[in-house]
Amino acid sequence: MPIGITVEMQGWTELQKRLDMAGTQGRILMNEGMRDIGRLFVPAKGTGAMAMETPVRTGKLRRSTFFEIRGSPPYQELRISQPAMTPEGVFYGHFVREGTMPHDIFPKKAKALRFEIGGKVIFAAHVKHPGTKPNPYHMRVWDRLKPAVQNVIDRMGQKMSQFLAGR
């Protein structure tokens, strides 16, 4: 389940207006800037600020982190994904970020759940799970990197201005 963050950065609207005036060069500049922003969060699959802040139990969620750019200028979208799944095919990053409500766990194909705790085997017809607290690590990363993202946008605006001025 995607989590959306709306970017409200200074200069973005002006940059988009100049993009139309710059044509192909503007589209190339926009694409390069989006990639620079993506690399701030995820320089290579499974690395970077977003991966390092991801809570680790097995490391699968962290290793699955990547970014992609969808669409073409001026309608581009930078998407950071963590598509790790449980063996049953559930994307569990959402539950880590948003937490879970208290719930009961029942066996699917048996009469009881089997646990091994401290060398003892325990069977239970169901288990009450207290739920988990949200861990908004993605928002902490965004807050920390916001100045660097603004810096990339400022550089994009400077390059676009220089191009339009004929330099």
C-alpha positions in Angstrom: 0.0 0.0 0.0 1.7 3.2 -1.2 2.3 6.1 1.2 2.1 9.4 -0.5 4.1 12.5 0.4 3.1 15.7 -1.3 6.2 17.8 -2.0 5.8 21.5 -1.2 9.2 23.0 -2.0 10.1 26.5 -2.8 10.7 27.2 -6.5 9.0 24.0 -7.8 6.1 25.8 -9.6 8.4 28.3 -11.2 10.7 25.4 -12.3 7.8 23.7 -14.0 6.8 26.8 -15.9 10.4 27.2 -17.2 10.4 23.6 -18.2 7.9 24.2 -21.0 10.0 27.0 -22.3 13.2 24.9 -22.3 11.8 22.0 -24.4 13.9 18.9 -24.6 16.8 20.3 -22.5 14.3 21.2 -19.7 12.9 17.6 -19.7 16.5 16.2 -19.5 17.2 18.5 -16.6 14.0 17.6 -14.8 14.8 13.9 -15.2 18.3 14.3 -13.9 17.0 16.3 -10.9 14.4 13.6 -10.1 17.2 11.0 -10.2 19.4 13.1 -7.9 16.5 13.3 -5.4 15.9 9.5 -5.7 19.6 8.9 -5.0 19.5 10.9 -1.8 17.0 8.4 -0.5 18.2 5.2 -2.2 21.6 5.4 -4.0 21.4 1.7 -4.9 18.8 -1.0 -4.3 18.7 -1.8 -0.6 21.0 1.1 0.5 20.8 4.7 1.5 18.9 6.8 4.1 15.5 5.0 3.6 17.0 1.5 3.8 19.2 2.4 6.8 16.2 3.8 8.8 14.0 0.7 8.0 13.5 -1.4 11.1 15.3 -4.7 10.8 14.0 -8.1 11.8 15.2 -10.2 8.9 16.5 -7.4 6.7 14.2 -8.3 3.8 12.3 -5.0 3.9 15.5 -3.0 3.9 17.0 -5.0 1.0 13.9 -4.5 -1.1 14.2 -0.7 -1.1 14.5 1.0 -4.5 13.3 4.1 -6.3 11.8 4.6 -9.8 10.7 7.5 -11.8 7.4 7.1 -13.6 5.9 9.3 -16.3 7.7 11.9 -18.3 8.3 15.6 -17.6 6.5 17.7 -16.6 4.3 14.9 -15.1 6.9 12.8 -13.4 6.6 10.9 -10.2 9.4 9.7 -8.0 8.4 6.5 -6.2 10.3 4.8 -3.4 9.2 1.2 -2.9 9.8 -1.5 -0.4 8.0 -4.5 -1.9 9.1 -7.2 0.6 6.3 -9.8 1.1 5.5 -12.5 3.6 5.4 -16.1 2.3 1.7 -15.6 2.0 2.2 -12.7 -0.4 1.3 -9.8 1.9 3.3 -6.5 1.6 4.3 -6.0 5.2 6.1 -2.6 5.0 2.7 -0.9 5.4 2.2 -2.7 8.8 5.7 -1.6 9.9 5.1 2.0 9.0 1.4 2.3 10.1 1.3 -0.4 12.9 -1.5 -2.9 13.4 -4.7 -2.9 15.5 -5.0 -5.6 18.2 -6.2 -8.8 16.7 -6.7 -12.6 17.2 -4.7 -15.1 15.3 -6.4 -18.4 14.4 -4.9 -21.5 12.7 -5.8 -21.7 9.0 -5.4 -25.4 8.2 -5.2 -27.0 11.6 -7.0 -27.2 14.9 -4.3 -25.4 16.9 -1.3 -23.2 16.5 2.1 -24.7 17.5 4.8 -22.7 19.2 8.2 -23.7 20.6 9.2 -21.5 23.4 12.3 -22.3 25.6 12.4 -25.9 24.4 8.7 -26.5 25.3 6.1 -27.1 22.6 2.8 -25.2 23.2 -0.5 -25.6 21.3 -3.1 -22.9 21.3 -6.5 -22.6 19.6 -5.9 -18.9 19.0 -3.6 -16.1 20.2 -4.5 -12.5 21.1 -2.0 -10.2 19.5 -1.7 -6.8 21.1 -0.9 -5.1 17.8 2.1 -3.0 16.9 2.8 0.7 17.2 3.4 2.7 14.0 7.0 3.3 13.1 7.0 6.3 10.7 10.7 5.9 9.7 9.9 7.2 6.2 8.7 10.5 7.6 11.9 10.8 9.7 14.0 10.3 6.6 11.9 12.8 4.7 12.3 15.4 7.4 16.1 14.9 7.6 16.6 15.0 3.8 14.2 17.9 3.1 17.0 20.5 3.0 19.0 18.3 0.6 15.9 17.9 -1.7 15.4 21.7 -1.7 19.1 22.1 -2.6 18.6 19.8 -5.7 15.5 21.8 -6.7 17.5 25.1 -6.3 20.3 23.7 -8.5 17.8 22.6 -11.1 16.3 26.1 -11.2 19.8 27.7 -11.6 20.7 25.3 -14.4 17.3 26.0 -16.1 17.8 29.8 -15.8 21.3 29.6 -17.2 20.0 27.5 -20.1 17.2 29.9 -20.8 19.6 32.9 -20.6 21.8 31.2 -23.3 24.8 30.3 -21.2 
